[in-house]
Structures are given as C-alpha cells and as structure tokens.
Amino acid sequence: MLVGDGILLVLLLINMMRVFRFILALIKYIIWGEQVTQEVYDKRLAKCERCDERCGKTCCVCGCYLNKKLQWSSESCPKNKW
C-alpha cells in the first residue's frame, strides 16, 4: 500500500464514522427529540462560537454539523459545555 492510499483510507474511515454518528443522532432525534427553542439554540451557539474545538461549521470533537446538533434536544456537547 502506498502512503497516499493509507491517507485516503484514513479519510474514508473518518467520513464513514461521521456518517454513522449522524445516523445515530438522527434516530435519537426521531424517537426522543424535538427542536429546541430559539433561546436555547442561541445559548448553545454562543458557547460553540467561543469553543477552541470548533472547526468552522462542525465540531472537531465529534464531527457533527453544528447547525443540526444545536437544534436537536436529543443532542449534547461532547465536552459537556451545554
């Protein structure tokens, strides 16, 4: 295996884990969750915006897209900040 192939394999596995975690979060949301209020969303967003572990529109810790994670009552911060 070439070094480039190994890097591609790692990136593929990372993306597969991200998809898997999203599917689990979606199932939790469908079964138990609901949309949070705008006030709760804004508080969560403010904490995420100050977090060093944020990678643009995603969480660097769990890989979730923040626009969905912040909206769903069934989700929480992996660092227990909200």
mmCIF file of the N, C-alpha and C atoms, coordinates in Angstrom:
data_MODEL
# 
_entry.id   MODEL 
# 
loop_
_atom_site.group_PDB 
_atom_site.id 
_atom_site.type_symbol 
_atom_site.label_atom_id 
_atom_site.label_alt_id 
_atom_site.label_comp_id 
_atom_site.label_asym_id 
_atom_site.label_entity_id 
_atom_site.label_seq_id 
_atom_site.pdbx_PDB_ins_code 
_atom_site.Cartn_x 
_atom_site.Cartn_y 
_atom_site.Cartn_z 
_atom_site.occupancy 
_atom_site.B_iso_or_equiv 
_atom_site.pdbx_formal_charge 
_atom_site.auth_seq_id 
_atom_site.auth_comp_id 
_atom_site.auth_asym_id 
_atom_site.auth_atom_id 
_atom_site.pdbx_PDB_model_num 
ATOM 1   N N  . MET A 1 1  ? 0.853   -1.173 0.000  1.00 0.00 ? 1  MET A N  1 
ATOM 2   C CA . MET A 1 1  ? 0.000   0.000  0.000  1.00 0.00 ? 1  MET A CA 1 
ATOM 3   C C  . MET A 1 1  ? 0.902   1.240  0.000  1.00 0.00 ? 1  MET A C  1 
ATOM 4   N N  . LEU A 1 2  ? 0.565   2.181  -0.816 1.00 0.00 ? 2  LEU A N  1 
ATOM 5   C CA . LEU A 1 2  ? 1.302   3.434  -0.874 1.00 0.00 ? 2  LEU A CA 1 
ATOM 6   C C  . LEU A 1 2  ? 0.869   4.357  0.247  1.00 0.00 ? 2  LEU A C  1 
ATOM 7   N N  . VAL A 1 3  ? 1.720   5.304  0.590  1.00 0.00 ? 3  VAL A N  1 
ATOM 8   C CA . VAL A 1 3  ? 1.400   6.265  1.659  1.00 0.00 ? 3  VAL A CA 1 
ATOM 9   C C  . VAL A 1 3  ? 0.128   7.022  1.320  1.00 0.00 ? 3  VAL A C  1 
ATOM 10  N N  . GLY A 1 4  ? -0.023  7.453  0.085  1.00 0.00 ? 4  GLY A N  1 
ATOM 11  C CA . GLY A 1 4  ? -1.219  8.181  -0.343 1.00 0.00 ? 4  GLY A CA 1 
ATOM 12  C C  . GLY A 1 4  ? -2.486  7.365  -0.165 1.00 0.00 ? 4  GLY A C  1 
ATOM 13  N N  . ASP A 1 5  ? -2.378  6.048  -0.459 1.00 0.00 ? 5  ASP A N  1 
ATOM 14  C CA . ASP A 1 5  ? -3.528  5.167  -0.278 1.00 0.00 ? 5  ASP A CA 1 
ATOM 15  C C  . ASP A 1 5  ? -3.915  5.060  1.191  1.00 0.00 ? 5  ASP A C  1 
ATOM 16  N N  . GLY A 1 6  ? -2.922  5.025  2.067  1.00 0.00 ? 6  GLY A N  1 
ATOM 17  C CA . GLY A 1 6  ? -3.192  4.957  3.503  1.00 0.00 ? 6  GLY A CA 1 
ATOM 18  C C  . GLY A 1 6  ? -3.914  6.198  3.998  1.00 0.00 ? 6  GLY A C  1 
ATOM 19  N N  . ILE A 1 7  ? -3.501  7.342  3.493  1.00 0.00 ? 7  ILE A N  1 
ATOM 20  C CA . ILE A 1 7  ? -4.147  8.600  3.881  1.00 0.00 ? 7  ILE A CA 1 
ATOM 21  C C  . ILE A 1 7  ? -5.589  8.622  3.398  1.00 0.00 ? 7  ILE A C  1 
ATOM 22  N N  . LEU A 1 8  ? -5.801  8.162  2.163  1.00 0.00 ? 8  LEU A N  1 
ATOM 23  C CA . LEU A 1 8  ? -7.168  8.116  1.631  1.00 0.00 ? 8  LEU A CA 1 
ATOM 24  C C  . LEU A 1 8  ? -8.043  7.170  2.443  1.00 0.00 ? 8  LEU A C  1 
ATOM 25  N N  . LEU A 1 9  ? -7.481  6.050  2.861  1.00 0.00 ? 9  LEU A N  1 
ATOM 26  C CA . LEU A 1 9  ? -8.229  5.090  3.671  1.00 0.00 ? 9  LEU A CA 1 
ATOM 27  C C  . LEU A 1 9  ? -8.616  5.694  5.013  1.00 0.00 ? 9  LEU A C  1 
ATOM 28  N N  . VAL A 1 10 ? -7.703  6.402  5.643  1.00 0.00 ? 10 VAL A N  1 
ATOM 29  C CA . VAL A 1 10 ? -7.990  7.062  6.919  1.00 0.00 ? 10 VAL A CA 1 
ATOM 30  C C  . VAL A 1 10 ? -9.089  8.100  6.738  1.00 0.00 ? 10 VAL A C  1 
ATOM 31  N N  . LEU A 1 11 ? -9.008  8.899  5.693  1.00 0.00 ? 11 LEU A N  1 
ATOM 32  C CA . LEU A 1 11 ? -10.041 9.913  5.435  1.00 0.00 ? 11 LEU A CA 1 
ATOM 33  C C  . LEU A 1 11 ? -11.395 9.263  5.183  1.00 0.00 ? 11 LEU A C  1 
ATOM 34  N N  . LEU A 1 12 ? -11.403 8.161  4.461  1.00 0.00 ? 12 LEU A N  1 
ATOM 35  C CA . LEU A 1 12 ? -12.647 7.434  4.216  1.00 0.00 ? 12 LEU A CA 1 
ATOM 36  C C  . LEU A 1 12 ? -13.246 6.929  5.518  1.00 0.00 ? 12 LEU A C  1 
ATOM 37  N N  . LEU A 1 13 ? -12.417 6.359  6.376  1.00 0.00 ? 13 LEU A N  1 
ATOM 38  C CA . LEU A 1 13 ? -12.902 5.845  7.666  1.00 0.00 ? 13 LEU A CA 1 
ATOM 39  C C  . LEU A 1 13 ? -13.439 6.970  8.546  1.00 0.00 ? 13 LEU A C  1 
ATOM 40  N N  . ILE A 1 14 ? -12.764 8.106  8.542  1.00 0.00 ? 14 ILE A N  1 
ATOM 41  C CA . ILE A 1 14 ? -13.228 9.251  9.324  1.00 0.00 ? 14 ILE A CA 1 
ATOM 42  C C  . ILE A 1 14 ? -14.597 9.696  8.836  1.00 0.00 ? 14 ILE A C  1 
ATOM 43  N N  . ASN A 1 15 ? -14.769 9.775  7.528  1.00 0.00 ? 15 ASN A N  1 
ATOM 44  C CA . ASN A 1 15 ? -16.060 10.193 6.979  1.00 0.00 ? 15 ASN A CA 1 
ATOM 45  C C  . ASN A 1 15 ? -17.146 9.156  7.238  1.00 0.00 ? 15 ASN A C  1 
ATOM 46  N N  . MET A 1 16 ? -16.784 7.884  7.189  1.00 0.00 ? 16 MET A N  1 
ATOM 47  C CA . MET A 1 16 ? -17.770 6.844  7.490  1.00 0.00 ? 16 MET A CA 1 
ATOM 48  C C  . MET A 1 16 ? -18.223 6.932  8.945  1.00 0.00 ? 16 MET A C  1 
ATOM 49  N N  . MET A 1 17 ? -17.289 7.211  9.863  1.00 0.00 ? 17 MET A N  1 
ATOM 50  C CA . MET A 1 17 ? -17.659 7.363  11.271 1.00 0.00 ? 17 MET A CA 1 
ATOM 51  C C  . MET A 1 17 ? -18.565 8.579  11.464 1.00 0.00 ? 17 MET A C  1 
ATOM 52  N N  . ARG A 1 18 ? -18.282 9.660  10.750 1.00 0.00 ? 18 ARG A N  1 
ATOM 53  C CA . ARG A 1 18 ? -19.120 10.854 10.833 1.00 0.00 ? 18 ARG A CA 1 
ATOM 54  C C  . ARG A 1 18 ? -20.546 10.541 10.366 1.00 0.00 ? 18 ARG A C  1 
ATOM 55  N N  . VAL A 1 19 ? -20.674 9.817  9.276  1.00 0.00 ? 19 VAL A N  1 
ATOM 56  C CA . VAL A 1 19 ? -21.998 9.433  8.769  1.00 0.00 ? 19 VAL A CA 1 
ATOM 57  C C  . VAL A 1 19 ? -22.705 8.532  9.775  1.00 0.00 ? 19 VAL A C  1 
ATOM 58  N N  . PHE A 1 20 ? -21.989 7.580  10.337 1.00 0.00 ? 20 PHE A N  1 
ATOM 59  C CA . PHE A 1 20 ? -22.568 6.671  11.329 1.00 0.00 ? 20 PHE A CA 1 
ATOM 60  C C  . PHE A 1 20 ? -23.076 7.437  12.545 1.00 0.00 ? 20 PHE A C  1 
ATOM 61  N N  . ARG A 1 21 ? -22.248 8.367  13.063 1.00 0.00 ? 21 ARG A N  1 
ATOM 62  C CA . ARG A 1 21 ? -22.676 9.171  14.217 1.00 0.00 ? 21 ARG A CA 1 
ATOM 63  C C  . ARG A 1 21 ? -23.896 10.026 13.882 1.00 0.00 ? 21 ARG A C  1 
ATOM 64  N N  . PHE A 1 22 ? -23.950 10.561 12.656 1.00 0.00 ? 22 PHE A N  1 
ATOM 65  C CA . PHE A 1 22 ? -25.106 11.363 12.263 1.00 0.00 ? 22 PHE A CA 1 
ATOM 66  C C  . PHE A 1 22 ? -26.363 10.503 12.207 1.00 0.00 ? 22 PHE A C  1 
ATOM 67  N N  . ILE A 1 23 ? -26.246 9.297  11.673 1.00 0.00 ? 23 ILE A N  1 
ATOM 68  C CA . ILE A 1 23 ? -27.408 8.405  11.607 1.00 0.00 ? 23 ILE A CA 1 
ATOM 69  C C  . ILE A 1 23 ? -27.904 8.079  13.011 1.00 0.00 ? 23 ILE A C  1 
ATOM 70  N N  . LEU A 1 24 ? -26.995 7.802  13.934 1.00 0.00 ? 24 LEU A N  1 
ATOM 71  C CA . LEU A 1 24 ? -27.406 7.551  15.321 1.00 0.00 ? 24 LEU A CA 1 
ATOM 72  C C  . LEU A 1 24 ? -28.095 8.773  15.934 1.00 0.00 ? 24 LEU A C  1 
ATOM 73  N N  . ALA A 1 25 ? -27.536 9.959  15.695 1.00 0.00 ? 25 ALA A N  1 
ATOM 74  C CA . ALA A 1 25 ? -28.132 11.186 16.221 1.00 0.00 ? 25 ALA A CA 1 
ATOM 75  C C  . ALA A 1 25 ? -29.513 11.408 15.613 1.00 0.00 ? 25 ALA A C  1 
ATOM 76  N N  . LEU A 1 26 ? -29.659 11.127 14.329 1.00 0.00 ? 26 LEU A N  1 
ATOM 77  C CA . LEU A 1 26 ? -30.949 11.294 13.661 1.00 0.00 ? 26 LEU A CA 1 
ATOM 78  C C  . LEU A 1 26 ? -31.987 10.337 14.235 1.00 0.00 ? 26 LEU A C  1 
ATOM 79  N N  . ILE A 1 27 ? -31.591 9.104  14.485 1.00 0.00 ? 27 ILE A N  1 
ATOM 80  C CA . ILE A 1 27 ? -32.519 8.134  15.072 1.00 0.00 ? 27 ILE A CA 1 
ATOM 81  C C  . ILE A 1 27 ? -32.954 8.592  16.467 1.00 0.00 ? 27 ILE A C  1 
ATOM 82  N N  . LYS A 1 28 ? -31.996 9.048  17.291 1.00 0.00 ? 28 LYS A N  1 
ATOM 83  C CA . LYS A 1 28 ? -32.349 9.565  18.628 1.00 0.00 ? 28 LYS A CA 1 
ATOM 84  C C  . LYS A 1 28 ? -33.319 10.741 18.503 1.00 0.00 ? 28 LYS A C  1 
ATOM 85  N N  . TYR A 1 29 ? -33.054 11.620 17.557 1.00 0.00 ? 29 TYR A N  1 
ATOM 86  C CA . TYR A 1 29 ? -33.916 12.792 17.372 1.00 0.00 ? 29 TYR A CA 1 
ATOM 87  C C  . TYR A 1 29 ? -35.320 12.374 16.949 1.00 0.00 ? 29 TYR A C  1 
ATOM 88  N N  . ILE A 1 30 ? -35.416 11.441 16.030 1.00 0.00 ? 30 ILE A N  1 
ATOM 89  C CA . ILE A 1 30 ? -36.733 10.985 15.547 1.00 0.00 ? 30 ILE A CA 1 
ATOM 90  C C  . ILE A 1 30 ? -37.527 10.337 16.672 1.00 0.00 ? 30 ILE A C  1 
ATOM 91  N N  . ILE A 1 31 ? -36.868 9.538  17.492 1.00 0.00 ? 31 ILE A N  1 
ATOM 92  C CA . ILE A 1 31 ? -37.571 8.811  18.555 1.00 0.00 ? 31 ILE A CA 1 
ATOM 93  C C  . ILE A 1 31 ? -37.862 9.691  19.766 1.00 0.00 ? 31 ILE A C  1 
ATOM 94  N N  . TRP A 1 32 ? -36.852 10.428 20.253 1.00 0.00 ? 32 TRP A N  1 
ATOM 95  C CA . TRP A 1 32 ? -36.995 11.138 21.524 1.00 0.00 ? 32 TRP A CA 1 
ATOM 96  C C  . TRP A 1 32 ? -36.895 12.653 21.433 1.00 0.00 ? 32 TRP A C  1 
ATOM 97  N N  . GLY A 1 33 ? -36.413 13.163 20.333 1.00 0.00 ? 33 GLY A N  1 
ATOM 98  C CA . GLY A 1 33 ? -36.061 14.577 20.287 1.00 0.00 ? 33 GLY A CA 1 
ATOM 99  C C  . GLY A 1 33 ? -37.149 15.495 19.776 1.00 0.00 ? 33 GLY A C  1 
ATOM 100 N N  . GLU A 1 34 ? -36.823 16.756 19.860 1.00 0.00 ? 34 GLU A N  1 
ATOM 101 C CA . GLU A 1 34 ? -37.652 17.817 19.302 1.00 0.00 ? 34 GLU A CA 1 
ATOM 102 C C  . GLU A 1 34 ? -36.737 19.009 19.046 1.00 0.00 ? 34 GLU A C  1 
ATOM 103 N N  . GLN A 1 35 ? -37.254 19.987 18.346 1.00 0.00 ? 35 GLN A N  1 
ATOM 104 C CA . GLN A 1 35 ? -36.483 21.204 18.096 1.00 0.00 ? 35 GLN A CA 1 
ATOM 105 C C  . GLN A 1 35 ? -36.396 22.007 19.390 1.00 0.00 ? 35 GLN A C  1 
ATOM 106 N N  . VAL A 1 36 ? -35.229 22.554 19.659 1.00 0.00 ? 36 VAL A N  1 
ATOM 107 C CA . VAL A 1 36 ? -35.082 23.413 20.830 1.00 0.00 ? 36 VAL A CA 1 
ATOM 108 C C  . VAL A 1 36 ? -35.642 24.798 20.498 1.00 0.00 ? 36 VAL A C  1 
ATOM 109 N N  . THR A 1 37 ? -35.902 25.589 21.517 1.00 0.00 ? 37 THR A N  1 
ATOM 110 C CA . THR A 1 37 ? -36.373 26.949 21.298 1.00 0.00 ? 37 THR A CA 1 
ATOM 111 C C  . THR A 1 37 ? -35.237 27.800 20.731 1.00 0.00 ? 37 THR A C  1 
ATOM 112 N N  . GLN A 1 38 ? -35.593 28.934 20.164 1.00 0.00 ? 38 GLN A N  1 
ATOM 113 C CA . GLN A 1 38 ? -34.578 29.832 19.612 1.00 0.00 ? 38 GLN A CA 1 
ATOM 114 C C  . GLN A 1 38 ? -33.619 30.305 20.704 1.00 0.00 ? 38 GLN A C  1 
ATOM 115 N N  . GLU A 1 39 ? -34.139 30.510 21.905 1.00 0.00 ? 39 GLU A N  1 
ATOM 116 C CA . GLU A 1 39 ? -33.308 30.943 23.029 1.00 0.00 ? 39 GLU A CA 1 
ATOM 117 C C  . GLU A 1 39 ? -32.246 29.889 23.377 1.00 0.00 ? 39 GLU A C  1 
ATOM 118 N N  . VAL A 1 40 ? -32.663 28.630 23.455 1.00 0.00 ? 40 VAL A N  1 
ATOM 119 C CA . VAL A 1 40 ? -31.726 27.542 23.746 1.00 0.00 ? 40 VAL A CA 1 
ATOM 120 C C  . VAL A 1 40 ? -30.710 27.416 22.621 1.00 0.00 ? 40 VAL A C  1 
ATOM 121 N N  . TYR A 1 41 ? -31.173 27.495 21.386 1.00 0.00 ? 41 TYR A N  1 
ATOM 122 C CA . TYR A 1 41 ? -30.269 27.419 20.234 1.00 0.00 ? 41 TYR A CA 1 
ATOM 123 C C  . TYR A 1 41 ? -29.213 28.517 20.293 1.00 0.00 ? 41 TYR A C  1 
ATOM 124 N N  . ASP A 1 42 ? -29.646 29.739 20.577 1.00 0.00 ? 42 ASP A N  1 
ATOM 125 C CA . ASP A 1 42 ? -28.714 30.869 20.630 1.00 0.00 ? 42 ASP A CA 1 
ATOM 126 C C  . ASP A 1 42 ? -27.680 30.698 21.743 1.00 0.00 ? 42 ASP A C  1 
ATOM 127 N N  . LYS A 1 43 ? -28.098 30.167 22.902 1.00 0.00 ? 43 LYS A N  1 
ATOM 128 C CA . LYS A 1 43 ? -27.159 29.924 24.004 1.00 0.00 ? 43 LYS A CA 1 
ATOM 129 C C  . LYS A 1 43 ? -26.142 28.855 23.626 1.00 0.00 ? 43 LYS A C  1 
ATOM 130 N N  . ARG A 1 44 ? -26.610 27.792 22.995 1.00 0.00 ? 44 ARG A N  1 
ATOM 131 C CA . ARG A 1 44 ? -25.698 26.728 22.559 1.00 0.00 ? 44 ARG A CA 1 
ATOM 132 C C  . ARG A 1 44 ? -24.710 27.275 21.520 1.00 0.00 ? 44 ARG A C  1 
ATOM 133 N N  . LEU A 1 45 ? -25.226 28.032 20.571 1.00 0.00 ? 45 LEU A N  1 
ATOM 134 C CA . LEU A 1 45 ? -24.386 28.596 19.517 1.00 0.00 ? 45 LEU A CA 1 
ATOM 135 C C  . LEU A 1 45 ? -23.321 29.515 20.093 1.00 0.00 ? 45 LEU A C  1 
ATOM 136 N N  . ALA A 1 46 ? -23.687 30.335 21.061 1.00 0.00 ? 46 ALA A N  1 
ATOM 137 C CA . ALA A 1 46 ? -22.728 31.252 21.682 1.00 0.00 ? 46 ALA A CA 1 
ATOM 138 C C  . ALA A 1 46 ? -21.584 30.475 22.333 1.00 0.00 ? 46 ALA A C  1 
ATOM 139 N N  . LYS A 1 47 ? -21.904 29.360 22.985 1.00 0.00 ? 47 LYS A N  1 
ATOM 140 C CA . LYS A 1 47 ? -20.857 28.542 23.608 1.00 0.00 ? 47 LYS A CA 1 
ATOM 141 C C  . LYS A 1 47 ? -19.977 27.882 22.555 1.00 0.00 ? 47 LYS A C  1 
ATOM 142 N N  . CYS A 1 48 ? -20.583 27.405 21.482 1.00 0.00 ? 48 CYS A N  1 
ATOM 143 C CA . CYS A 1 48 ? -19.806 26.767 20.412 1.00 0.00 ? 48 CYS A CA 1 
ATOM 144 C C  . CYS A 1 48 ? -18.907 27.781 19.705 1.00 0.00 ? 48 CYS A C  1 
ATOM 145 N N  . GLU A 1 49 ? -19.390 28.995 19.539 1.00 0.00 ? 49 GLU A N  1 
ATOM 146 C CA . GLU A 1 49 ? -18.589 30.015 18.850 1.00 0.00 ? 49 GLU A CA 1 
ATOM 147 C C  . GLU A 1 49 ? -17.330 30.373 19.635 1.00 0.00 ? 49 GLU A C  1 
ATOM 148 N N  . ARG A 1 50 ? -17.365 30.230 20.955 1.00 0.00 ? 50 ARG A N  1 
ATOM 149 C CA . ARG A 1 50 ? -16.202 30.517 21.799 1.00 0.00 ? 50 ARG A CA 1 
ATOM 150 C C  . ARG A 1 50 ? -15.309 29.295 22.012 1.00 0.00 ? 50 ARG A C  1 
ATOM 151 N N  . CYS A 1 51 ? -15.734 28.151 21.537 1.00 0.00 ? 51 CYS A N  1 
ATOM 152 C CA . CYS A 1 51 ? -15.020 26.896 21.795 1.00 0.00 ? 51 CYS A CA 1 
ATOM 153 C C  . CYS A 1 51 ? -13.793 26.762 20.884 1.00 0.00 ? 51 CYS A C  1 
ATOM 154 N N  . ASP A 1 52 ? -12.689 26.324 21.472 1.00 0.00 ? 52 ASP A N  1 
ATOM 155 C CA . ASP A 1 52 ? -11.460 26.084 20.721 1.00 0.00 ? 52 ASP A CA 1 
ATOM 156 C C  . ASP A 1 52 ? -11.537 24.821 19.875 1.00 0.00 ? 52 ASP A C  1 
ATOM 157 N N  . GLU A 1 53 ? -12.513 23.981 20.139 1.00 0.00 ? 53 GLU A N  1 
ATOM 158 C CA . GLU A 1 53 ? -12.626 22.696 19.447 1.00 0.00 ? 53 GLU A CA 1 
ATOM 159 C C  . GLU A 1 53 ? -13.630 22.748 18.295 1.00 0.00 ? 53 GLU A C  1 
ATOM 160 N N  . ARG A 1 54 ? -13.932 23.947 17.822 1.00 0.00 ? 54 ARG A N  1 
ATOM 161 C CA . ARG A 1 54 ? -14.848 24.121 16.700 1.00 0.00 ? 54 ARG A CA 1 
ATOM 162 C C  . ARG A 1 54 ? -14.037 24.236 15.423 1.00 0.00 ? 54 ARG A C  1 
ATOM 163 N N  . CYS A 1 55 ? -14.477 23.556 14.386 1.00 0.00 ? 55 CYS A N  1 
ATOM 164 C CA . CYS A 1 55 ? -13.816 23.601 13.073 1.00 0.00 ? 55 CYS A CA 1 
ATOM 165 C C  . CYS A 1 55 ? -14.793 24.190 12.057 1.00 0.00 ? 55 CYS A C  1 
ATOM 166 N N  . GLY A 1 56 ? -14.932 25.490 12.082 1.00 0.00 ? 56 GLY A N  1 
ATOM 167 C CA . GLY A 1 56 ? -15.880 26.128 11.165 1.00 0.00 ? 56 GLY A CA 1 
ATOM 168 C C  . GLY A 1 56 ? -17.306 25.786 11.535 1.00 0.00 ? 56 GLY A C  1 
ATOM 169 N N  . LYS A 1 57 ? -17.984 25.055 10.652 1.00 0.00 ? 57 LYS A N  1 
ATOM 170 C CA . LYS A 1 57 ? -19.384 24.695 10.864 1.00 0.00 ? 57 LYS A CA 1 
ATOM 171 C C  . LYS A 1 57 ? -19.555 23.339 11.530 1.00 0.00 ? 57 LYS A C  1 
ATOM 172 N N  . THR A 1 58 ? -18.435 22.718 11.914 1.00 0.00 ? 58 THR A N  1 
ATOM 173 C CA . THR A 1 58 ? -18.508 21.407 12.556 1.00 0.00 ? 58 THR A CA 1 
ATOM 174 C C  . THR A 1 58 ? -17.801 21.413 13.903 1.00 0.00 ? 58 THR A C  1 
ATOM 175 N N  . CYS A 1 59 ? -18.112 20.413 14.706 1.00 0.00 ? 59 CYS A N  1 
ATOM 176 C CA . CYS A 1 59 ? -17.430 20.194 15.982 1.00 0.00 ? 59 CYS A CA 1 
ATOM 177 C C  . CYS A 1 59 ? -16.218 19.310 15.708 1.00 0.00 ? 59 CYS A C  1 
ATOM 178 N N  . CYS A 1 60 ? -15.047 19.749 16.111 1.00 0.00 ? 60 CYS A N  1 
ATOM 179 C CA . CYS A 1 60 ? -13.821 18.961 15.890 1.00 0.00 ? 60 CYS A CA 1 
ATOM 180 C C  . CYS A 1 60 ? -13.794 17.698 16.735 1.00 0.00 ? 60 CYS A C  1 
ATOM 181 N N  . VAL A 1 61 ? -14.524 17.679 17.833 1.00 0.00 ? 61 VAL A N  1 
ATOM 182 C CA . VAL A 1 61 ? -14.506 16.528 18.733 1.00 0.00 ? 61 VAL A CA 1 
ATOM 183 C C  . VAL A 1 61 ? -15.336 15.383 18.163 1.00 0.00 ? 61 VAL A C  1 
ATOM 184 N N  . CYS A 1 62 ? -16.581 15.670 17.799 1.00 0.00 ? 62 CYS A N  1 
ATOM 185 C CA . CYS A 1 62 ? -17.470 14.601 17.336 1.00 0.00 ? 62 CYS A CA 1 
ATOM 186 C C  . CYS A 1 62 ? -17.684 14.604 15.825 1.00 0.00 ? 62 CYS A C  1 
ATOM 187 N N  . GLY A 1 63 ? -17.356 15.715 15.163 1.00 0.00 ? 63 GLY A N  1 
ATOM 188 C CA . GLY A 1 63 ? -17.518 15.795 13.718 1.00 0.00 ? 63 GLY A CA 1 
ATOM 189 C C  . GLY A 1 63 ? -18.907 16.176 13.254 1.00 0.00 ? 63 GLY A C  1 
ATOM 190 N N  . CYS A 1 64 ? -19.811 16.464 14.185 1.00 0.00 ? 64 CYS A N  1 
ATOM 191 C CA . CYS A 1 64 ? -21.186 16.815 13.826 1.00 0.00 ? 64 CYS A CA 1 
ATOM 192 C C  . CYS A 1 64 ? -21.260 18.217 13.225 1.00 0.00 ? 64 CYS A C  1 
ATOM 193 N N  . TYR A 1 65 ? -22.210 18.380 12.333 1.00 0.00 ? 65 TYR A N  1 
ATOM 194 C CA . TYR A 1 65 ? -22.507 19.707 11.815 1.00 0.00 ? 65 TYR A CA 1 
ATOM 195 C C  . TYR A 1 65 ? -23.299 20.460 12.868 1.00 0.00 ? 65 TYR A C  1 
ATOM 196 N N  . LEU A 1 66 ? -22.812 21.613 13.254 1.00 0.00 ? 66 LEU A N  1 
ATOM 197 C CA . LEU A 1 66 ? -23.394 22.347 14.368 1.00 0.00 ? 66 LEU A CA 1 
ATOM 198 C C  . LEU A 1 66 ? -24.815 22.824 14.099 1.00 0.00 ? 66 LEU A C  1 
ATOM 199 N N  . ASN A 1 67 ? -25.144 23.154 12.842 1.00 0.00 ? 67 ASN A N  1 
ATOM 200 C CA . ASN A 1 67 ? -26.488 23.664 12.579 1.00 0.00 ? 67 ASN A CA 1 
ATOM 201 C C  . ASN A 1 67 ? -27.570 22.655 12.959 1.00 0.00 ? 67 ASN A C  1 
ATOM 202 N N  . LYS A 1 68 ? -27.294 21.360 12.859 1.00 0.00 ? 68 LYS A N  1 
ATOM 203 C CA . LYS A 1 68 ? -28.271 20.342 13.280 1.00 0.00 ? 68 LYS A CA 1 
ATOM 204 C C  . LYS A 1 68 ? -28.100 20.003 14.755 1.00 0.00 ? 68 LYS A C  1 
ATOM 205 N N  . LYS A 1 69 ? -26.878 19.800 15.189 1.00 0.00 ? 69 LYS A N  1 
ATOM 206 C CA . LYS A 1 69 ? -26.621 19.402 16.575 1.00 0.00 ? 69 LYS A CA 1 
ATOM 207 C C  . LYS A 1 69 ? -27.206 20.412 17.558 1.00 0.00 ? 69 LYS A C  1 
ATOM 208 N N  . LEU A 1 70 ? -27.075 21.689 17.245 1.00 0.00 ? 70 LEU A N  1 
ATOM 209 C CA . LEU A 1 70 ? -27.584 22.732 18.142 1.00 0.00 ? 70 LEU A CA 1 
ATOM 210 C C  . LEU A 1 70 ? -29.108 22.766 18.186 1.00 0.00 ? 70 LEU A C  1 
ATOM 211 N N  . GLN A 1 71 ? -29.764 22.328 17.132 1.00 0.00 ? 71 GLN A N  1 
ATOM 212 C CA . GLN A 1 71 ? -31.231 22.394 17.041 1.00 0.00 ? 71 GLN A CA 1 
ATOM 213 C C  . GLN A 1 71 ? -31.944 21.243 17.741 1.00 0.00 ? 71 GLN A C  1 
ATOM 214 N N  . TRP A 1 72 ? -31.265 20.122 17.907 1.00 0.00 ? 72 TRP A N  1 
ATOM 215 C CA . TRP A 1 72 ? -31.936 18.918 18.380 1.00 0.00 ? 72 TRP A CA 1 
ATOM 216 C C  . TRP A 1 72 ? -31.793 18.763 19.890 1.00 0.00 ? 72 TRP A C  1 
ATOM 217 N N  . SER A 1 73 ? -32.937 18.618 20.569 1.00 0.00 ? 73 SER A N  1 
ATOM 218 C CA . SER A 1 73 ? -32.927 18.464 22.028 1.00 0.00 ? 73 SER A CA 1 
ATOM 219 C C  . SER A 1 73 ? -32.265 17.163 22.464 1.00 0.00 ? 73 SER A C  1 
ATOM 220 N N  . SER A 1 74 ? -32.203 16.200 21.602 1.00 0.00 ? 74 SER A N  1 
ATOM 221 C CA . SER A 1 74 ? -31.612 14.899 21.936 1.00 0.00 ? 74 SER A CA 1 
ATOM 222 C C  . SER A 1 74 ? -30.085 14.901 21.859 1.00 0.00 ? 74 SER A C  1 
ATOM 223 N N  . GLU A 1 75 ? -29.487 16.020 21.439 1.00 0.00 ? 75 GLU A N  1 
ATOM 224 C CA . GLU A 1 75 ? -28.037 16.111 21.299 1.00 0.00 ? 75 GLU A CA 1 
ATOM 225 C C  . GLU A 1 75 ? -27.431 16.935 22.436 1.00 0.00 ? 75 GLU A C  1 
ATOM 226 N N  . SER A 1 76 ? -26.163 16.690 22.689 1.00 0.00 ? 76 SER A N  1 
ATOM 227 C CA . SER A 1 76 ? -25.446 17.448 23.718 1.00 0.00 ? 76 SER A CA 1 
ATOM 228 C C  . SER A 1 76 ? -24.008 17.644 23.264 1.00 0.00 ? 76 SER A C  1 
ATOM 229 N N  . CYS A 1 77 ? -23.344 18.556 23.930 1.00 0.00 ? 77 CYS A N  1 
ATOM 230 C CA . CYS A 1 77 ? -21.940 18.859 23.627 1.00 0.00 ? 77 CYS A CA 1 
ATOM 231 C C  . CYS A 1 77 ? -21.058 17.702 24.115 1.00 0.00 ? 77 CYS A C  1 
ATOM 232 N N  . PRO A 1 78 ? -20.133 17.210 23.279 1.00 0.00 ? 78 PRO A N  1 
ATOM 233 C CA . PRO A 1 78 ? -19.262 16.127 23.740 1.00 0.00 ? 78 PRO A CA 1 
ATOM 234 C C  . PRO A 1 78 ? -18.294 16.563 24.842 1.00 0.00 ? 78 PRO A C  1 
ATOM 235 N N  . LYS A 1 79 ? -18.138 17.864 25.051 1.00 0.00 ? 79 LYS A N  1 
ATOM 236 C CA . LYS A 1 79 ? -17.300 18.396 26.122 1.00 0.00 ? 79 LYS A CA 1 
ATOM 237 C C  . LYS A 1 79 ? -18.145 18.887 27.307 1.00 0.00 ? 79 LYS A C  1 
ATOM 238 N N  . ASN A 1 80 ? -19.440 18.584 27.275 1.00 0.00 ? 80 ASN A N  1 
ATOM 239 C CA . ASN A 1 80 ? -20.391 18.948 28.342 1.00 0.00 ? 80 ASN A CA 1 
ATOM 240 C C  . ASN A 1 80 ? -20.455 20.444 28.586 1.00 0.00 ? 80 ASN A C  1 
ATOM 241 N N  . LYS A 1 81 ? -20.335 21.233 27.537 1.00 0.00 ? 81 LYS A N  1 
ATOM 242 C CA . LYS A 1 81 ? -20.442 22.688 27.679 1.00 0.00 ? 81 LYS A CA 1 
ATOM 243 C C  . LYS A 1 81 ? -21.900 23.154 27.610 1.00 0.00 ? 81 LYS A C  1 
ATOM 244 N N  . TRP A 1 82 ? -22.769 22.334 27.073 1.00 0.00 ? 82 TRP A N  1 
ATOM 245 C CA . TRP A 1 82 ? -24.209 22.617 27.065 1.00 0.00 ? 82 TRP A CA 1 
ATOM 246 C C  . TRP A 1 82 ? -24.989 21.310 27.043 1.00 0.00 ? 82 TRP A C  1 
# 
